[in-house]
């Protein structure tokens, strides 16, 4: 995995599943992160080959619940992001998926309470010894790259010091979200503090924060000196943000997302959540479309809503459904 001069789809909970990752790659994303999966959750799974749709699924034992789904098409660019607070447990979980993904990334930036109370995500930022233990344990035992994604600490020198310690573990890259734990998405990303990290490290830094147009990739790269740039909400709202020729209409992107969700039999809740995020940005859930998405009880309902019934029926027929 080369982390230099790349456009990256950020990890996003509940929406960063296979259809969105493939859609982003189709429009130009070089690296695509999956949604964060907690190590405890992955350890409850078994690996299954899904011959019907051509995927590798990690399914919770005793159920049909797919926790993580991938395919050969994304094998060389998909990053499995893990939530963990324990090096041994992280390694055991990573060993389950390492042959099916391009890299492993440890989430060290999530500010949500479920992560913090479990000692995961941004809680790790104050535990440099544990960070070192997790990263070095994974690196020594896996044959694929291991990285992590952090948030800014309370001071820029503090962030730089932590980043240097992370670099010493031998990771090939570091992703930096330009906000602190207390910051909200509406708060401007601190590109200047990402720049401090990029200037201090010799490994590629992946800058994340406030990328909403294709032109923003160059703007943040110039401002931070980062090697690569990661897009989150901008890519969620319109995955064609990665297209050098400019974004396509969100209506077009939305329909293509629905088609990919049908093709890869995506989880209904994930599909609806992604569509709702798109709608809330461009329109309103209280309008007809939003209400119809919320009411939908199957991918077939969504196919009908977006005029993709013929495509849905064709896919169903080819699978003998």
HELIX and SHEET records of a PDB file:
HELIX    1   1 UNK A   18  UNK A   27  1                                  10    
HELIX    2   2 UNK A   39  UNK A   42  1                                   4    
HELIX    3   3 UNK A   72  UNK A   74  5                                   3    
HELIX    4   4 UNK A   87  UNK A   97  1                                  11    
HELIX    5   5 UNK A  113  UNK A  117  1                                   5    
HELIX    6   6 UNK A  121  UNK A  126  5                                   6    
HELIX    7   7 UNK A  128  UNK A  141  1                                  14    
HELIX    8   8 UNK A  156  UNK A  167  1                                  12    
HELIX    9   9 UNK A  191  UNK A  200  1                                  10    
HELIX   10  10 UNK A  214  UNK A  224  1                                  11    
HELIX   11  11 UNK A  233  UNK A  237  1                                   5    
HELIX   12  12 UNK A  239  UNK A  242  5                                   4    
HELIX   13  13 UNK A  250  UNK A  263  1                                  14    
HELIX   14  14 UNK A  268  UNK A  282  1                                  15    
HELIX   15  15 UNK A  288  UNK A  295  1                                   8    
HELIX   16  16 UNK A  299  UNK A  305  1                                   7    
HELIX   17  17 UNK A  309  UNK A  318  1                                  10    
SHEET    1   A 9 UNK A  37  UNK A  38  0                                        
SHEET    2   A 9 UNK A  78  UNK A  83  1                                        
SHEET    3   A 9 UNK A  31  UNK A  33  1                                        
SHEET    4   A 9 UNK A   7  UNK A   9  1                                        
SHEET    5   A 9 UNK A 228  UNK A 231  1                                        
SHEET    6   A 9 UNK A 204  UNK A 208  1                                        
SHEET    7   A 9 UNK A 173  UNK A 180  1                                        
SHEET    8   A 9 UNK A 145  UNK A 152  1                                        
SHEET    9   A 9 UNK A 103  UNK A 108  1                                        
SHEET    1   B 3 UNK A  45  UNK A  50  0                                        
SHEET    2   B 3 UNK A  55  UNK A  60 -1                                        
SHEET    3   B 3 UNK A  66  UNK A  70 -1                                        
END                                                                             
